[in-house]
């Protein structure tokens, strides 16, 4: 099955967003960290660091951060003491994003959480901002396969470093996501070729051939089987002729 790509070519200035939260439910859980990277993707170049403006906050969610959530992003209840609440940064954050298109890795998650937080404090949500998802684009390229589409996995596939310590970080993640988005722009312009998708159905054709039973048989094993049959035929012929 083929999947049409979500085109990134034609993007100009965008807002790359990422949030870390207390859980997965945007109606009940809260944001503990948010980062926005405003960057121009109109003329990206390979192996060039992206430059732009960043707004980054750790915020007091006004509730307890569960240990399971802290294990993912490393932000604990001790870390949020004396931090601003979301309501204190909401206007600055919303003005910083403005009407820019949004980019995220699983952008619907980040957009949903931010809009829920904005709505709670009476600030305009992000529903009218067009959004582009680097995770969804990767899955399209990889024949719709979900496995292996995490931010770190995509970074590795495109041959650059992902998260440095394995923990989720809004600030670090917007940088990685922006770099992936820039590569998609270049791919759309035929200036970046990431190679064969890991989930491409014909990937193993160079290593395996189909046995008559329909099972995959490694080439080396098939060659060995043919050699064995050939030797057996020679031995039988010699036995008939001389014995």
PyMOL commands that set and color helices and strands:
alter all, ss='L'
color gray80, all
select helices_A, chain A and resi 67-73+77-80+86-97+107-120+134-141+151-157+170-188+203-206+219-242
alter helices_A, ss='H'
color red, helices_A
select strands_A, chain A and resi 13-21+31-40+52-58+101-104+131-133+208-210+216-218
alter strands_A, ss='S'
color yellow, strands_A
deselect
rebuild
show_as cartoon
